[in-house]
């Protein structure tokens, strides 16, 4: 049992979390450099049995290490990979500890990112933890104890597990239940339902749905960061202010307009509990609070007083080193998502903070796959923490003072959450044990990198080097070195050295040139239709011959536009005017004479709906029927001064995937003429992380879904584009619906109530794309005449055979194949462009670059009798011809 004197203000510590279905009445060491952790060799490896590979390991502080893994396994008959990041904490090391991190400045109801929480509490590492409801006030579902002091009690939701460390540093994963009593000066008592709990509807142990605060008394401490305490309108609060064990104020039927003071607490009563307040509590009288928080397993005698830290989670995942039965239904949290969990080793020495990513090359995990991952890591007992968009792991790089993101969040940006688990160092100041040079290990020609000298002590904690004089040098002159900034000037390898006193550290720098590249590829941020005046994001990704992927900075790329006049921007290009009426524009990007090309359709914008004038009939539809919402098209939304199509939604009721639709023409749709490739819209977001979509019906009656976003992570107005080009539609089409949807998988990670809106709908219409022309070509060796379809032509140099390969004059490309040919006398390079294909060749060099991919031709181009001769078969097949050879007549046929 504990009295209220336990609730004193805690030091700066914080925590992280996101969301869970509440069974409501409604659904309510400097690592190894790798450009990618997913090599081609790994990707092609057989994965009938999962393979867990440690790819990087780095100390964080004494007793804590960050490990990065790649798990290769089979899913649905295909090999996939997931990246996992694990902080391993050695509980036998006295210099490291774990504790809870809570919200912003250590307060509940004030969400915060894991990185900010770690910085605020001086944690050297941290991860997200408990679940919480987006629609409630912001309190974790499970219990939390920080530095031995209770922050929250467990919610009444069944099947939730909790991780804790006892005062003798033993890890425990268990379930807990709360009991408490409010005792008045007259000796009467009333049950205390919980500490710092938000409101919810839930099913009790008898299966009956009830409100968490009705007919109950709850206690709130100064950890609660707002004036509203459990107020959702379903109950009427009566509140009692207590300081130093004495009642100071009673407010019947309304909340106290104040935050909870640091030297006291507030009791909130509702329903029948108000009668107890009226009859038993008086201002000036003493009051006693007793509570217990014990394991639901009678064999485990743990209580709140036994724990140094405690934090809630979800289902049990691993027990006895094997996948366990789920302690709670996982349907609301399953799906291919990012994952978070915590567990400990069989000897209870090591604690594992585990995340797995669903981002970039990492394929994410289902809950059962996450179970297997934890087992493969050697975890004896483990449980699930909040995942999906909340999954975040931060860690302090060796020799630095601040933590940084160690994983890749599912939706790119960090989500603000309720609480988290922090890793802290308690080591004393030490002596210099090692030094490091921090900076890029791989550069492109023209790229600069600033290198930092950092040091760490015997406890792997950073040492301030700001007053240290460092001398920098390089071994090979492949760049300029100004102070600690190196700028690459040519390809090759050099070693950067930093000398401080008698200490010297080196770092090898590799500058990538054409000879190092396997391929380059232009990667647009989304599907594009080129229109005048618009800007487009695009980057040039390079892959080296040893499999490293890295984006080449845009300012190092030589850009060329064909079919339009463009200009480069910091992250792509802008179309000024379109000069080609053929319906296509080409973007050529070159780095160190290594080229690739992106062919994009050109088109025009066709305004469709701005909702300021007449609109097609618009009505509301919902799914399932319990969902509430409204659809209007006659008013401004947010900062938009004109009318917009507004959708208000309430997804707190019903089960499964939930949506509110704006339906056009009684769900028959509005026909769109022409062949649109994109639908562009201004969308008003509410940062709910819901999906925003449209639905079209094509000429065959088939429905297709337009994706504006699967992660509505912005507030206010923003332009978004839905792409039709890959939907395989049969034109003409009809726009049937625009809507907001919260899919069943991951539903607990998205907002349940809010408003979105659409405005300025514009169809992007494509011009007529020219068809690729493939004439039939007939040519004989040692003869200058050739036939293209039925037309006879004459070459200035006859084709010849050399070493078994046919060489033809470059003019053949122009006259017979219909391509464009360019010649660069400085580099002796021939460039051929036809349709969507680009080919670079160099005289007397077998290297050829086809559509940005380096390959080796069987024979090099060469100069014969003043004429440039190139390999026929290689070029013809690059551009899509089939090559036939007639030995008897020494004739080549292309068709």
Helices and strands as residue ranges (DSSP letters): G 4-6, H 40-44, E 51-61, E 64-75, E 78-90, E 96-102, H 114-121, E 125-128, E 144-146, E 149-152, E 162-166, E 171-174, E 176-184, E 189-195, E 201-203, E 209-211, E 217-220, E 238-243, E 246-251, E 264-269, H 272-280, E 287-295, G 304-306, E 307-312, E 316-319, E 322-323, E 339-344, E 350-356, E 358-359, E 362-363, H 367-376, E 381-385, G 388-390, E 393-396, E 403-405, E 419-425, E 432-438, E 442-444, E 448-450, E 452-457, E 462-463, E 471-474, E 479-482, E 485-488, E 492-500, E 503-512, G 514-516, E 517-524, E 529-530, E 535-544, E 549-552, G 554-556, E 558-562, E 564-569, E 572-578, E 584-591, E 594-609, E 618-623, E 628-635, E 644-650, E 658-664, E 670-672, E 676-686, E 691-697, E 703-709, E 715-723, E 733-742, G 747-749, E 753-766, E 777-780, E 785-788, E 791-794, E 800-802, E 805-809, H 811-812, I 813-817, E 820-824, E 829-834, E 837-842, E 845-850, E 853-856, E 862-864, E 867-871, H 872-878, E 883-886, E 891-894
